[in-house]
Amino acid sequence: MPQTERSGELVERPHIRVVFQRGFVPEVGINGCRVEDVIALAIDRLEKYQQGPLACAENEGALKALQVANSTLESRVQRRREQGVFNTSTPHSRTEDKFEDFSATGA
């Protein structure tokens, strides 16, 4: 599939095809999914496994890890909104050093 300015970024692997958002939604519209959408899909599948004969501790651990990943990405979006850089290429400011008693660089 040829890529145009209005199409998302295509990622293909055996048995899977994902089109990720390319560009900022206000500028180009929705042309693909976000990483958060893929994580939500995996969470949904594992929750279904946990409701049946495939339920196990490993699935539960994977679910928790994916939920943490999703929450972390939600926090990133919130921070970018608060700093006024959401939907831009401008990096958001780090706040780790402001709240922790150590430097992120280890110095």
matplotlib code that plots the C-alpha trace (Angstrom):
import matplotlib.pyplot as plt

x = [0.0, 1.6, 2.1, 0.6, 0.7, -2.8, -2.2, -0.8, 2.4, 2.0, 3.7, 3.4, 4.6, 3.5, -0.2, -0.5, -1.0, -1.1, -1.5, -0.2, -1.2, 1.1, 0.9, -1.1, -4.8, -5.7, -3.5, -4.1, -7.1, -7.2, -5.3, -4.2, -4.1, -2.0, 0.3, -2.4, -4.9, -2.7, -2.1, -5.9, -6.5, -3.9, -5.5, -8.9, -7.6, -5.9, -9.0, -11.0, -8.4, -8.7, -12.4, -12.0, -9.8, -6.7, -6.7, -3.3, -0.9, 1.3, -1.7, -2.5, 1.1, 1.0, -2.3, -0.9, 2.2, 0.1, -2.2, 0.9, 2.2, -1.2, -1.3, 2.2, 1.3, -1.9, 0.3, 2.6, -0.4, -1.7, 1.8, 2.0, -1.4, -0.5, 2.7, 1.0, 3.0, 0.3, 0.0, 3.3, 6.9, 8.1, 9.4, 7.7, 9.7, 10.8, 9.6, 11.3, 14.1, 11.6, 9.9, 12.7, 15.8, 18.1, 19.1, 17.8, 21.4, 22.7, 24.9]
y = [0.0, 3.3, 5.9, 9.3, 12.3, 11.4, 7.8, 6.3, 4.4, 0.8, -1.9, -5.5, -8.7, -12.3, -12.5, -8.8, -5.5, -2.3, 1.3, 3.8, 7.5, 9.6, 13.3, 15.3, 14.6, 18.4, 18.7, 15.5, 13.8, 10.3, 8.1, 5.3, 4.0, 4.9, 2.7, 3.0, 1.4, -1.6, -2.0, -1.7, -4.5, -6.7, -6.0, -6.9, -10.2, -11.2, -10.3, -12.7, -15.4, -14.8, -15.5, -19.0, -22.1, -20.2, -18.1, -18.2, -16.2, -15.3, -13.8, -11.8, -10.5, -9.5, -7.7, -5.8, -4.8, -3.6, -1.7, 0.1, 0.8, 2.3, 4.4, 5.6, 6.7, 8.4, 10.3, 11.4, 12.8, 14.6, 16.1, 17.3, 18.9, 20.6, 21.9, 23.1, 20.9, 18.2, 17.7, 19.3, 18.0, 20.0, 17.7, 18.0, 19.0, 16.3, 16.5, 13.5, 15.6, 18.0, 15.3, 12.8, 13.2, 12.1, 13.2, 11.4, 11.3, 9.7, 12.7]
z = [0.0, -1.0, 1.8, 1.2, 3.5, 4.7, 5.4, 8.6, 9.1, 8.1, 10.1, 9.0, 10.6, 10.0, 10.8, 11.8, 10.0, 12.0, 10.7, 13.2, 13.2, 11.1, 11.9, 14.4, 14.4, 14.2, 11.1, 9.2, 10.9, 12.2, 9.8, 12.1, 15.6, 18.6, 20.6, 23.4, 21.0, 20.4, 24.2, 24.8, 22.2, 24.0, 27.4, 26.0, 24.6, 27.9, 29.9, 27.7, 28.2, 32.0, 31.8, 30.4, 30.6, 29.6, 32.8, 34.5, 36.7, 33.6, 31.8, 35.0, 35.2, 31.5, 32.1, 35.0, 32.9, 30.0, 32.3, 33.8, 30.3, 29.4, 32.5, 31.9, 28.4, 29.7, 32.2, 29.4, 27.4, 30.5, 31.2, 27.5, 27.7, 31.0, 29.5, 26.3, 23.9, 23.1, 19.4, 18.7, 18.1, 21.1, 23.9, 27.2, 30.3, 32.6, 36.2, 37.7, 39.3, 40.8, 42.8, 43.5, 45.7, 42.8, 39.4, 36.3, 35.0, 38.2, 39.0]

ax = plt.figure().add_subplot(projection="3d")
ax.plot(x, y, z, "-o")
ax.set_aspect("equal")
plt.show()
